[in-house]
Amino acid sequence: MKIIAVVSAKGGVGKTTLSANLAEALALAGEHVLAVDLDPQNALRLHFGMPPQEVAGHARATLAEEAWQQSTYKGRSRVLVMPFGSLNEVDRSAFEAHLSTHPGWLRAQLAGLGLGRDDIVVIDTPPGPSPYMRQALSCAQLCVMVSLPDAASYATMPLMEDLIRTYCEGRPDYLGHVLVINQVDVSRQLGKDVVQVLRAQLGERVLGVIHQDQAVAEALAYDRSVLEYNPHSQATHDLQRCAAWVRQALAAHGEAA
């Protein structure tokens, strides 16, 4: 399997929305995709039409010592979804303690799902350092950093890159990290300036730009991806370009391995 971690040191950058829509774009391009929610907010599922009242997820399954397969969700989308699940504070603390004492937990759980060699796993993570982030980074072949075109996001990028260096670099299966600049408003000069600075600094590591598009928010209101809600929107085209790059990079990495 090929594992992508979608990460950010800062919250509020649209990381979960990007995770869901990138997974959908990859699936629509013909890939077999599993989307895993490692964020306790448990919001990834909402992009795929899972009923909000559902409490099942991998966190509850882990604490109950149940198999992950029982917690997957498949709705209208071609993406198979593994929600985080609903936990109270006591159970969440117990789950985080389990992750801290079992650093190979995520890798082992994914290996037990019987996924194919070319299947793609997209992992949504909470912002900043956490047991969840460490689990995702420790098994990811590709990290997709998400940033807004603003000063606050720019300032937190070194923290995220340091985490990636700590948990990813040096592994023979690690491909590298790239950046997606999200919610870019071309009518704002600051946004254009930040995009220009990031492109100058990172060059080809800037995977793509997702333009600000009302269709993204509207799609979530209808419990679906923007690619399904509005196939001709600007955001859909941006996401399709990102997915095409990811597919090509993963395929090339697999051939070189």
SULMO-V744822 format. One record per residue. RES is the residue in one letter. PSI is psi in radians with two decimals (999 if undefined). D_FIRST is the distance of its C-alpha to the first C-alpha in whole Angstrom. Layout:
{{RES;PSI;D_FIRST} {RES;PSI;D_FIRST}}
This chain:
{{M;2.78;0} {K;2.17;4} {I;2.22;6} {I;2.20;10} {A;2.19;13} {V;2.07;16} {V;2.79;19} {S;2.52;23} {A;-0.31;26} {K;2.43;28} {G;2.93;28} {G;0.32;29} {V;0.03;27} {G;0.49;25} {K;-0.77;22} {T;-0.73;21} {T;-0.73;23} {L;-0.74;21} {S;-0.84;17} {A;-0.80;18} {N;-0.55;19} {L;-0.75;17} {A;-0.75;14} {E;-0.73;17} {A;-0.70;18} {L;-0.72;14} {A;-0.73;14} {L;-0.39;18} {A;0.00;17} {G;0.04;15} {E;2.66;11} {H;2.09;10} {V;2.33;10} {L;2.18;10} {A;2.11;13} {V;2.24;13} {D;1.93;17} {L;0.24;18} {D;2.16;21} {P;-0.28;24} {Q;-0.38;26} {N;0.68;23} {A;-0.28;24} {L;-0.69;21} {R;-0.53;21} {L;-0.45;25} {H;-0.22;23} {F;0.22;22} {G;0.22;25} {M;2.29;25} {P;2.31;28} {P;-0.49;29} {Q;-0.19;31} {E;2.37;28} {V;-0.14;27} {A;2.66;24} {G;3.03;21} {H;-0.51;19} {A;-0.80;21} {R;-0.70;24} {A;-0.71;22} {T;-0.81;21} {L;-0.54;25} {A;0.01;26} {E;0.75;24} {E;2.78;22} {A;2.53;19} {W;-0.58;16} {Q;-0.50;16} {Q;-0.20;20} {S;0.03;19} {T;2.72;17} {Y;2.38;19} {K;1.95;19} {G;-2.34;22} {R;-0.57;23} {S;2.79;20} {R;-0.15;17} {V;2.32;15} {L;2.26;14} {V;2.34;16} {M;1.70;16} {P;2.79;19} {F;-0.79;20} {G;2.89;23} {S;2.14;27} {L;2.53;28} {N;3.07;32} {E;-0.65;33} {V;-0.81;33} {D;-0.62;30} {R;-0.72;28} {S;-0.71;30} {A;-0.68;29} {F;-0.76;25} {E;-0.63;25} {A;-0.67;27} {H;-0.74;24} {L;-0.65;21} {S;-0.58;24} {T;-0.13;24} {H;1.33;21} {P;-0.37;19} {G;0.27;16} {W;-0.91;16} {L;-0.79;13} {R;-0.74;11} {A;-0.72;12} {Q;-0.74;12} {L;-0.69;9} {A;-0.53;8} {G;-0.09;11} {L;-0.17;10} {G;0.57;9} {L;2.69;6} {G;2.88;6} {R;-0.60;4} {D;0.04;5} {D;2.57;5} {I;2.32;6} {V;2.16;7} {V;2.10;11} {I;2.13;13} {D;2.36;16} {T;2.72;19} {P;2.79;22} {P;2.57;24} {G;3.09;25} {P;2.38;25} {S;2.87;24} {P;-0.56;22} {Y;-0.80;20} {M;-0.74;19} {R;-0.73;19} {Q;-0.79;16} {A;-0.80;14} {L;-0.56;15} {S;-0.28;14} {C;0.03;11} {A;2.41;10} {Q;-0.46;10} {L;2.30;12} {C;2.23;15} {V;1.84;17} {M;2.45;20} {V;2.32;23} {S;2.58;26} {L;2.80;29} {P;1.05;32} {D;2.95;34} {A;-0.66;36} {A;-0.77;34} {S;-0.74;31} {Y;-0.69;32} {A;-0.45;33} {T;-0.10;30} {M;-0.67;28} {P;-0.61;29} {L;-0.78;28} {M;-0.70;24} {E;-0.58;24} {D;-0.71;25} {L;-0.71;23} {I;-0.75;20} {R;-0.68;22} {T;-0.76;22} {Y;-0.21;19} {C;-0.85;17} {E;2.48;19} {G;-0.29;19} {R;2.37;16} {P;-0.39;15} {D;0.03;11} {Y;2.23;13} {L;-0.75;13} {G;-3.03;16} {H;2.59;18} {V;2.93;19} {L;2.36;22} {V;2.20;23} {I;2.05;26} {N;2.67;27} {Q;0.83;30} {V;2.13;32} {D;1.85;35} {V;-0.15;37} {S;-0.16;40} {R;2.20;40} {Q;-0.69;41} {L;-0.77;39} {G;-0.77;36} {K;-0.64;37} {D;-0.76;38} {V;-0.73;35} {V;-0.74;32} {Q;-0.74;34} {V;-0.78;34} {L;-0.70;31} {R;-0.65;30} {A;-0.66;33} {Q;-0.74;31} {L;-0.31;27} {G;-2.16;28} {E;-0.18;25} {R;-0.15;23} {V;1.78;24} {L;-0.74;21} {G;3.05;24} {V;2.30;26} {I;1.98;26} {H;2.62;30} {Q;2.26;32} {D;2.12;32} {Q;-0.42;34} {A;-0.47;32} {V;-0.86;29} {A;-0.67;31} {E;-0.66;32} {A;-0.76;29} {L;-0.62;28} {A;-0.42;32} {Y;0.25;31} {D;0.79;27} {R;2.97;25} {S;2.78;23} {V;-0.46;26} {L;-0.59;24} {E;-0.72;25} {Y;-0.78;29} {N;1.52;30} {P;-0.29;28} {H;0.19;30} {S;2.82;31} {Q;-0.75;30} {A;-0.68;27} {T;-0.79;25} {H;-0.70;26} {D;-0.78;25} {L;-0.66;22} {Q;-0.65;21} {R;-0.73;22} {C;-0.77;19} {A;-0.67;17} {A;-0.71;18} {W;-0.79;18} {V;-0.79;14} {R;-0.78;13} {Q;-0.74;15} {A;-0.76;14} {L;-0.68;10} {A;-0.75;11} {A;-0.67;14} {H;-0.67;12} {G;-0.64;10} {E;-0.57;13} {A;-0.36;15} {A;999;13}}
